[in-house]
Amino acid sequence: MTARSNRSNADQDPAEWLTPAPDALCRCGAEWTATQLRRGLAVYELERDRLLDIAAGCGGTDVQFTPAP
């Protein structure tokens, strides 16, 4: 991924953009979810639906996080 393409995705959530690499999709979804939980951030309906779609195809992927201070 180039810096330019990374910046172009900066303001998007998983409902709008996710890695096209299938082997990285579960990890990306789990890390996004962990970050939202860690920081106590709101999740929008479309974002939640997309994350649930990803999780449904990920088998036993666990999401682990430590709440931010």
Biopython code that builds the backbone (N, CA, C, O; Angstrom):
import numpy as np
from Bio.PDB.StructureBuilder import StructureBuilder

atoms = [
    (1, "MET", "N", (0.847, -1.169, 0.000)),
    (1, "MET", "CA", (0.000, 0.000, 0.000)),
    (1, "MET", "C", (0.895, 1.234, 0.000)),
    (1, "MET", "O", (1.873, 1.306, 0.744)),
    (2, "THR", "N", (0.556, 2.178, -0.822)),
    (2, "THR", "CA", (1.335, 3.409, -0.881)),
    (2, "THR", "C", (0.813, 4.410, 0.145)),
    (2, "THR", "O", (-0.318, 4.287, 0.614)),
    (3, "ALA", "N", (1.628, 5.390, 0.491)),
    (3, "ALA", "CA", (1.217, 6.425, 1.434)),
    (3, "ALA", "C", (0.002, 7.175, 0.888)),
    (3, "ALA", "O", (-0.913, 7.515, 1.638)),
    (4, "ARG", "N", (0.000, 7.428, -0.413)),
    (4, "ARG", "CA", (-1.121, 8.146, -1.021)),
    (4, "ARG", "C", (-2.431, 7.360, -0.891)),
    (4, "ARG", "O", (-3.460, 7.927, -0.524)),
    (5, "SER", "N", (-2.393, 6.063, -1.188)),
    (5, "SER", "CA", (-3.623, 5.279, -1.073)),
    (5, "SER", "C", (-4.045, 5.135, 0.374)),
    (5, "SER", "O", (-5.237, 5.078, 0.675)),
    (6, "ASN", "N", (-3.077, 5.077, 1.271)),
    (6, "ASN", "CA", (-3.391, 5.001, 2.697)),
    (6, "ASN", "C", (-4.100, 6.285, 3.149)),
    (6, "ASN", "O", (-5.099, 6.216, 3.865)),
    (7, "ARG", "N", (-3.595, 7.444, 2.740)),
    (7, "ARG", "CA", (-4.226, 8.718, 3.103)),
    (7, "ARG", "C", (-5.629, 8.826, 2.530)),
    (7, "ARG", "O", (-6.512, 9.394, 3.172)),
    (8, "SER", "N", (-5.850, 8.297, 1.340)),
    (8, "SER", "CA", (-7.168, 8.403, 0.719)),
    (8, "SER", "C", (-8.218, 7.604, 1.477)),
    (8, "SER", "O", (-9.413, 7.856, 1.321)),
    (9, "ASN", "N", (-7.797, 6.649, 2.291)),
    (9, "ASN", "CA", (-8.729, 5.833, 3.071)),
    (9, "ASN", "C", (-8.862, 6.325, 4.511)),
    (9, "ASN", "O", (-9.622, 5.741, 5.284)),
    (10, "ALA", "N", (-8.159, 7.359, 4.881)),
    (10, "ALA", "CA", (-8.049, 7.782, 6.274)),
    (10, "ALA", "C", (-9.377, 8.135, 6.930)),
    (10, "ALA", "O", (-9.552, 7.876, 8.121)),
    (11, "ASP", "N", (-10.302, 8.708, 6.205)),
    (11, "ASP", "CA", (-11.571, 9.141, 6.795)),
    (11, "ASP", "C", (-12.705, 8.169, 6.522)),
    (11, "ASP", "O", (-13.876, 8.530, 6.645)),
    (12, "GLN", "N", (-12.370, 6.942, 6.152)),
    (12, "GLN", "CA", (-13.403, 5.973, 5.823)),
    (12, "GLN", "C", (-13.433, 4.853, 6.857)),
    (12, "GLN", "O", (-12.414, 4.524, 7.465)),
    (13, "ASP", "N", (-14.610, 4.278, 7.045)),
    (13, "ASP", "CA", (-14.736, 3.142, 7.945)),
    (13, "ASP", "C", (-14.927, 1.873, 7.106)),
    (13, "ASP", "O", (-14.983, 1.959, 5.879)),
    (14, "PRO", "N", (-15.028, 0.701, 7.739)),
    (14, "PRO", "CA", (-15.122, -0.543, 6.977)),
    (14, "PRO", "C", (-16.331, -0.637, 6.050)),
    (14, "PRO", "O", (-16.324, -1.435, 5.113)),
    (15, "ALA", "N", (-17.367, 0.161, 6.296)),
    (15, "ALA", "CA", (-18.508, 0.149, 5.380)),
    (15, "ALA", "C", (-18.126, 0.743, 4.034)),
    (15, "ALA", "O", (-18.750, 0.439, 3.017)),
    (16, "GLU", "N", (-17.096, 1.594, 4.027)),
    (16, "GLU", "CA", (-16.687, 2.290, 2.805)),
    (16, "GLU", "C", (-15.412, 1.716, 2.188)),
    (16, "GLU", "O", (-15.226, 1.779, 0.973)),
    (17, "TRP", "N", (-14.540, 1.159, 3.017)),
    (17, "TRP", "CA", (-13.264, 0.672, 2.506)),
    (17, "TRP", "C", (-12.694, -0.397, 3.420)),
    (17, "TRP", "O", (-12.742, -0.275, 4.645)),
    (18, "LEU", "N", (-12.173, -1.411, 2.832)),
    (18, "LEU", "CA", (-11.383, -2.416, 3.539)),
    (18, "LEU", "C", (-10.398, -2.996, 2.555)),
    (18, "LEU", "O", (-10.567, -2.893, 1.340)),
    (19, "THR", "N", (-9.382, -3.598, 3.091)),
    (19, "THR", "CA", (-8.373, -4.208, 2.241)),
    (19, "THR", "C", (-9.006, -5.192, 1.261)),
    (19, "THR", "O", (-9.890, -5.957, 1.645)),
    (20, "PRO", "N", (-8.573, -5.184, 0.015)),
    (20, "PRO", "CA", (-9.109, -6.139, -0.947)),
    (20, "PRO", "C", (-8.490, -7.527, -0.799)),
    (20, "PRO", "O", (-8.934, -8.472, -1.451)),
    (21, "ALA", "N", (-7.466, -7.659, 0.054)),
    (21, "ALA", "CA", (-6.786, -8.941, 0.232)),
    (21, "ALA", "C", (-7.598, -9.842, 1.168)),
    (21, "ALA", "O", (-7.678, -9.564, 2.364)),
    (22, "PRO", "N", (-8.199, -10.914, 0.645)),
    (22, "PRO", "CA", (-9.055, -11.770, 1.472)),
    (22, "PRO", "C", (-8.346, -12.336, 2.702)),
    (22, "PRO", "O", (-8.965, -12.490, 3.755)),
    (23, "ASP", "N", (-7.065, -12.644, 2.580)),
    (23, "ASP", "CA", (-6.347, -13.233, 3.705)),
    (23, "ASP", "C", (-6.093, -12.226, 4.832)),
    (23, "ASP", "O", (-5.729, -12.623, 5.939)),
    (24, "ALA", "N", (-6.277, -10.948, 4.569)),
    (24, "ALA", "CA", (-6.061, -9.922, 5.597)),
    (24, "ALA", "C", (-7.381, -9.367, 6.135)),
    (24, "ALA", "O", (-7.375, -8.581, 7.082)),
    (25, "LEU", "N", (-8.490, -9.757, 5.555)),
    (25, "LEU", "CA", (-9.781, -9.183, 5.918)),
    (25, "LEU", "C", (-10.166, -9.461, 7.369)),
    (25, "LEU", "O", (-10.630, -8.553, 8.059)),
    (26, "CYS", "N", (-9.988, -10.687, 7.848)),
    (26, "CYS", "CA", (-10.349, -11.021, 9.229)),
    (26, "CYS", "C", (-9.488, -10.236, 10.215)),
    (26, "CYS", "O", (-9.997, -9.707, 11.204)),
    (27, "ARG", "N", (-8.203, -10.161, 9.948)),
    (27, "ARG", "CA", (-7.315, -9.410, 10.836)),
    (27, "ARG", "C", (-7.688, -7.934, 10.853)),
    (27, "ARG", "O", (-7.735, -7.313, 11.916)),
    (28, "CYS", "N", (-7.953, -7.375, 9.683)),
    (28, "CYS", "CA", (-8.315, -5.959, 9.581)),
    (28, "CYS", "C", (-9.611, -5.679, 10.337)),
    (28, "CYS", "O", (-9.702, -4.694, 11.069)),
    (29, "GLY", "N", (-10.606, -6.536, 10.163)),
    (29, "GLY", "CA", (-11.877, -6.369, 10.862)),
    (29, "GLY", "C", (-11.709, -6.476, 12.373)),
    (29, "GLY", "O", (-12.305, -5.702, 13.123)),
    (30, "ALA", "N", (-10.899, -7.437, 12.824)),
    (30, "ALA", "CA", (-10.664, -7.610, 14.257)),
    (30, "ALA", "C", (-9.910, -6.420, 14.840)),
    (30, "ALA", "O", (-10.233, -5.959, 15.935)),
    (31, "GLU", "N", (-8.914, -5.923, 14.123)),
    (31, "GLU", "CA", (-8.150, -4.778, 14.623)),
    (31, "GLU", "C", (-9.005, -3.514, 14.658)),
    (31, "GLU", "O", (-8.893, -2.714, 15.587)),
    (32, "TRP", "N", (-9.853, -3.331, 13.653)),
    (32, "TRP", "CA", (-10.750, -2.162, 13.633)),
    (32, "TRP", "C", (-11.692, -2.229, 14.832)),
    (32, "TRP", "O", (-11.886, -1.240, 15.538)),
    (33, "THR", "N", (-12.273, -3.407, 15.053)),
    (33, "THR", "CA", (-13.203, -3.590, 16.169)),
    (33, "THR", "C", (-12.499, -3.354, 17.504)),
    (33, "THR", "O", (-13.045, -2.681, 18.378)),
    (34, "ALA", "N", (-11.304, -3.895, 17.667)),
    (34, "ALA", "CA", (-10.554, -3.711, 18.908)),
    (34, "ALA", "C", (-10.244, -2.239, 19.158)),
    (34, "ALA", "O", (-10.323, -1.776, 20.296)),
    (35, "THR", "N", (-9.895, -1.507, 18.117)),
    (35, "THR", "CA", (-9.604, -0.077, 18.269)),
    (35, "THR", "C", (-10.853, 0.682, 18.696)),
    (35, "THR", "O", (-10.787, 1.539, 19.577)),
    (36, "GLN", "N", (-11.990, 0.375, 18.081)),
    (36, "GLN", "CA", (-13.236, 1.038, 18.464)),
    (36, "GLN", "C", (-13.567, 0.750, 19.933)),
    (36, "GLN", "O", (-13.942, 1.653, 20.680)),
    (37, "LEU", "N", (-13.424, -0.512, 20.338)),
    (37, "LEU", "CA", (-13.714, -0.893, 21.723)),
    (37, "LEU", "C", (-12.722, -0.263, 22.698)),
    (37, "LEU", "O", (-13.112, 0.253, 23.745)),
    (38, "ARG", "N", (-11.440, -0.308, 22.346)),
    (38, "ARG", "CA", (-10.395, 0.234, 23.209)),
    (38, "ARG", "C", (-10.635, 1.703, 23.521)),
    (38, "ARG", "O", (-10.430, 2.145, 24.651)),
    (39, "ARG", "N", (-11.060, 2.443, 22.535)),
    (39, "ARG", "CA", (-11.240, 3.886, 22.692)),
    (39, "ARG", "C", (-12.669, 4.290, 23.041)),
    (39, "ARG", "O", (-12.955, 5.472, 23.229)),
    (40, "GLY", "N", (-13.566, 3.309, 23.128)),
    (40, "GLY", "CA", (-14.957, 3.613, 23.467)),
    (40, "GLY", "C", (-15.651, 4.437, 22.398)),
    (40, "GLY", "O", (-16.489, 5.283, 22.710)),
    (41, "LEU", "N", (-15.306, 4.195, 21.132)),
    (41, "LEU", "CA", (-15.857, 4.978, 20.024)),
    (41, "LEU", "C", (-17.186, 4.410, 19.550)),
    (41, "LEU", "O", (-17.423, 3.205, 19.637)),
    (42, "ALA", "N", (-18.034, 5.267, 19.059)),
    (42, "ALA", "CA", (-19.316, 4.851, 18.504)),
    (42, "ALA", "C", (-19.090, 4.105, 17.195)),
    (42, "ALA", "O", (-18.116, 4.352, 16.484)),
    (43, "VAL", "N", (-19.993, 3.201, 16.892)),
    (43, "VAL", "CA", (-19.963, 2.471, 15.633)),
    (43, "VAL", "C", (-21.284, 2.754, 14.929)),
    (43, "VAL", "O", (-22.357, 2.535, 15.490)),
    (44, "TYR", "N", (-21.194, 3.239, 13.706)),
    (44, "TYR", "CA", (-22.385, 3.546, 12.933)),
    (44, "TYR", "C", (-23.014, 2.268, 12.389)),
    (44, "TYR", "O", (-22.341, 1.243, 12.276)),
    (45, "GLU", "N", (-24.282, 2.324, 12.057)),
    (45, "GLU", "CA", (-25.021, 1.134, 11.628)),
    (45, "GLU", "C", (-24.379, 0.443, 10.422)),
    (45, "GLU", "O", (-24.196, -0.775, 10.440)),
    (46, "LEU", "N", (-24.037, 1.191, 9.387)),
    (46, "LEU", "CA", (-23.413, 0.578, 8.208)),
    (46, "LEU", "C", (-22.061, -0.043, 8.554)),
    (46, "LEU", "O", (-21.712, -1.110, 8.051)),
    (47, "GLU", "N", (-21.307, 0.637, 9.417)),
    (47, "GLU", "CA", (-20.007, 0.127, 9.855)),
    (47, "GLU", "C", (-20.209, -1.180, 10.624)),
    (47, "GLU", "O", (-19.516, -2.167, 10.374)),
    (48, "ARG", "N", (-21.160, -1.180, 11.561)),
    (48, "ARG", "CA", (-21.450, -2.387, 12.356)),
    (48, "ARG", "C", (-21.856, -3.539, 11.448)),
    (48, "ARG", "O", (-21.376, -4.661, 11.611)),
    (49, "ASP", "N", (-22.740, -3.265, 10.493)),
    (49, "ASP", "CA", (-23.206, -4.316, 9.592)),
    (49, "ASP", "C", (-22.054, -4.913, 8.793)),
    (49, "ASP", "O", (-21.979, -6.130, 8.618)),
    (50, "ARG", "N", (-21.160, -4.058, 8.309)),
    (50, "ARG", "CA", (-20.002, -4.544, 7.533)),
    (50, "ARG", "C", (-19.079, -5.369, 8.414)),
    (50, "ARG", "O", (-18.593, -6.416, 7.987)),
    (51, "LEU", "N", (-18.829, -4.913, 9.642)),
    (51, "LEU", "CA", (-17.967, -5.667, 10.548)),
    (51, "LEU", "C", (-18.593, -7.020, 10.896)),
    (51, "LEU", "O", (-17.879, -8.016, 11.011)),
    (52, "LEU", "N", (-19.904, -7.065, 11.063)),
    (52, "LEU", "CA", (-20.576, -8.344, 11.331)),
    (52, "LEU", "C", (-20.489, -9.273, 10.124)),
    (52, "LEU", "O", (-20.329, -10.483, 10.290)),
    (53, "ASP", "N", (-20.591, -8.727, 8.915)),
    (53, "ASP", "CA", (-20.431, -9.536, 7.701)),
    (53, "ASP", "C", (-19.032, -10.140, 7.645)),
    (53, "ASP", "O", (-18.868, -11.316, 7.320)),
    (54, "ILE", "N", (-18.035, -9.336, 7.961)),
    (54, "ILE", "CA", (-16.652, -9.815, 7.966)),
    (54, "ILE", "C", (-16.492, -10.918, 9.006)),
    (54, "ILE", "O", (-15.941, -11.980, 8.717)),
    (55, "ALA", "N", (-16.980, -10.653, 10.225)),
    (55, "ALA", "CA", (-16.832, -11.606, 11.323)),
    (55, "ALA", "C", (-17.490, -12.944, 10.999)),
    (55, "ALA", "O", (-16.987, -13.994, 11.399)),
    (56, "ALA", "N", (-18.604, -12.915, 10.283)),
    (56, "ALA", "CA", (-19.314, -14.148, 9.939)),
    (56, "ALA", "C", (-18.450, -15.086, 9.104)),
    (56, "ALA", "O", (-18.634, -16.303, 9.149)),
    (57, "GLY", "N", (-17.513, -14.533, 8.348)),
    (57, "GLY", "CA", (-16.648, -15.359, 7.510)),
    (57, "GLY", "C", (-15.290, -15.643, 8.113)),
    (57, "GLY", "O", (-14.401, -16.156, 7.435)),
    (58, "CYS", "N", (-15.122, -15.307, 9.400)),
    (58, "CYS", "CA", (-13.790, -15.416, 9.988)),
    (58, "CYS", "C", (-13.606, -16.571, 10.977)),
    (58, "CYS", "O", (-12.558, -16.665, 11.615)),
    (59, "GLY", "N", (-14.568, -17.420, 11.111)),
    (59, "GLY", "CA", (-14.365, -18.563, 11.994)),
    (59, "GLY", "C", (-14.076, -18.147, 13.416)),
    (59, "GLY", "O", (-14.872, -17.424, 14.016)),
    (60, "GLY", "N", (-12.983, -18.573, 13.962)),
    (60, "GLY", "CA", (-12.673, -18.354, 15.378)),
    (60, "GLY", "C", (-11.796, -17.161, 15.662)),
    (60, "GLY", "O", (-10.946, -17.243, 16.549)),
    (61, "THR", "N", (-11.953, -16.064, 14.964)),
    (61, "THR", "CA", (-11.143, -14.881, 15.209)),
    (61, "THR", "C", (-11.606, -14.193, 16.486)),
    (61, "THR", "O", (-12.757, -13.771, 16.594)),
    (62, "ASP", "N", (-10.702, -14.084, 17.447)),
    (62, "ASP", "CA", (-11.018, -13.399, 18.698)),
    (62, "ASP", "C", (-10.585, -11.935, 18.603)),
    (62, "ASP", "O", (-9.588, -11.611, 17.957)),
    (63, "VAL", "N", (-11.341, -11.071, 19.247)),
    (63, "VAL", "CA", (-10.982, -9.661, 19.347)),
    (63, "VAL", "C", (-10.593, -9.402, 20.798)),
    (63, "VAL", "O", (-11.410, -9.533, 21.710)),
    (64, "GLN", "N", (-9.330, -9.034, 20.991)),
    (64, "GLN", "CA", (-8.842, -8.751, 22.328)),
    (64, "GLN", "C", (-8.406, -7.290, 22.398)),
    (64, "GLN", "O", (-7.780, -6.774, 21.471)),
    (65, "PHE", "N", (-8.746, -6.623, 23.514)),
    (65, "PHE", "CA", (-8.370, -5.232, 23.650)),
    (65, "PHE", "C", (-8.248, -4.878, 25.123)),
    (65, "PHE", "O", (-8.814, -5.542, 25.991)),
    (66, "THR", "N", (-7.506, -3.829, 25.379)),
    (66, "THR", "CA", (-7.386, -3.248, 26.693)),
    (66, "THR", "C", (-7.951, -1.833, 26.593)),
    (66, "THR", "O", (-7.494, -1.051, 25.759)),
    (67, "PRO", "N", (-8.944, -1.486, 27.433)),
    (67, "PRO", "CA", (-9.501, -0.144, 27.341)),
    (67, "PRO", "C", (-8.424, 0.931, 27.534)),
    (67, "PRO", "O", (-7.534, 0.798, 28.375)),
    (68, "ALA", "N", (-8.528, 1.983, 26.747)),
    (68, "ALA", "CA", (-7.584, 3.095, 26.850)),
    (68, "ALA", "C", (-7.824, 3.807, 28.183)),
    (68, "ALA", "O", (-8.957, 3.887, 28.657)),
    (69, "PRO", "N", (-6.748, 4.322, 28.781)),
    (69, "PRO", "CA", (-6.912, 5.032, 30.056)),
    (69, "PRO", "C", (-7.685, 6.322, 29.898)),
    (69, "PRO", "O", (-7.906, 7.034, 30.878)),
]
sb = StructureBuilder()
sb.init_structure("model")
sb.init_model(0)
sb.init_chain("A")
sb.init_seg("    ")
for serial, (resi, resn, name, xyz) in enumerate(atoms, 1):
    if name == "N":
        sb.init_residue(resn, " ", resi, " ")
    sb.init_atom(name, np.array(xyz, "f"), 0.0, 1.0, " ", f" {name:<3s}", serial, name[0])
structure = sb.get_structure()
